[in-house]
Amino acid sequence: MANKTQPTSVPVEDFVAGVEPERRREEGFALLELMRDVTGEQGVMWGPSMIGFGTLHYRYATGREGDTLKVGFSPRKAKLSLYGLQDSADAEAHLEQLGRHTLGVGCVYANRLSDLDESVLRELVRIAYDRGDYDAQSA
């Protein structure tokens, strides 16, 4: 069974331009610029609301495998959701320096982009983007 969330052909800028409220839209464009700068990629919509950079192939011991984004974000109304930032052993120390945020199972959540240290965020994006595929059978 593969990941249900797949890349789409929706232009990233069109999605971000429609984000409400205005502050979240502005943060979305700022994150888009930051992640483009760090990864060298333009970004792709994954599902209806996630913007991803790079593709990561995963495989579990159960046989489940698929592809997902390496790093990305969603400028959701309630909080910014940042994906892939905590999936590396190198990330833990950087997360302590990131600023005000909370952790979910696969996300880092922030109320405001200004709550985060930009240089630490850039390093976390770089770490996430540079990681290889995940094979749980050999991990």
N, C-alpha and C positions, 0 to 999 in steps of 0.2 A: 504494500500500500504506500503510495507516494504522498508527499505533502499536498494538502488541499489548496494552499495558497500558492498561486503560480504567477509568473510575470504576465503583464497585460500590455496592450499597445497604447494605452492612455498616456498622452504626453504629461510628464511630470509637472511642468510649469502650469498646465491647465488645472491639474488637481490642486496645486498649492494656491493658485489664484482664487480658487473657490472656497478656501478654508475660512471659517468664521470662528471666533471673532477676529477683528483686524490684527490685534496684537499677536495672535497665534499664527496668522498668515505671514506676518513679518518675520516671526521666529522661524517659520517653515522655510522661507526664502533664505534666511541667514544660515540655517542648518544645511540647506541644499548647497549653498556656496562653499561652506566649510568642508562638507564631505566630498564635493567635487574636487576641491583643492587638494585634499589629503589623498584621495584614491586615484585621481586622474580620470575617473569615469563620470558620465553624465547622470547616471541614476536611471532606474527603471521602476515603474509601478509594479508592486506585487499585491495582487488582490485590489480591493477598492480603496485602500487607505495607507498602504505601507510603501515607502520609497526605499529601494535597496541598491546597494553597490557591491558588485562581485557576487559570485555564486559559489556556494559551499555544498559539496556532496556529502551526505551522511549515510551511515549504514550501522544498524544495530545488530546485536547478536541474534535477535529474534528473526532477522531477515528483512525487516522493514528498512527501506532506504529511499532516498529522494534528494531533491535539491532545495536549497533555501538561500536567502540572501546572506552574505557574509556580515555586512553591517548596514544599518539603515535607521529610519525613523518614521514616525507618524505624528504630525502636529494635531493631536486630538484636542477636542474642546476642553476637557478637564485637565489634562496634563500632556506634556511632551513624552512620547514613548520612544526610547532609543534601544535598538536591537543589536545584539552581538557583542556588546561592550564588556560583558562579564563572563564570556565563554573561554577565557584563557587564563592560565595560572599567572601570567604576567600582569593581568588586569587588576588583581586584588589590591595591590599597593596604590595603584593609580586611582582606583575608585575611592579610596580613603581621602584623597586629595581633590576630588572632583568638585565638591561643593554640596549644597543642599539637594539631596535626591533620596529616593527610596528604591528598593530592589523588588522586582517581581521574579517569577520563575525564569523568564527569558528576557526581561526588560529592565532598563533603568528608567525611572520616571522622574521628571522634573516639573515643578509648577511653572517655572520661568527659565528661559535660556540664560538670563542674566544671573541666575543663582549658581551657574556652573563656571568653573575656571576654563576658559577657552583653550589654553595651552594643554591642560590635562585632557580635555575632551579630544583635542586633535591627536594626542598620543594614544588614547584609547581607540580611536577610529583607526589609526595606523596599525596598531596591534591586531585588531579584529580583521582588518582587510588583508593583512599579511599572513594570516594563519592558513593552514592547509585543510584538506578534507578530513572528516571525522569518521574514524572506523572504530566503533565500540568493541569490535571483536579483538582488536589488538591493544586497546587502551587499558 
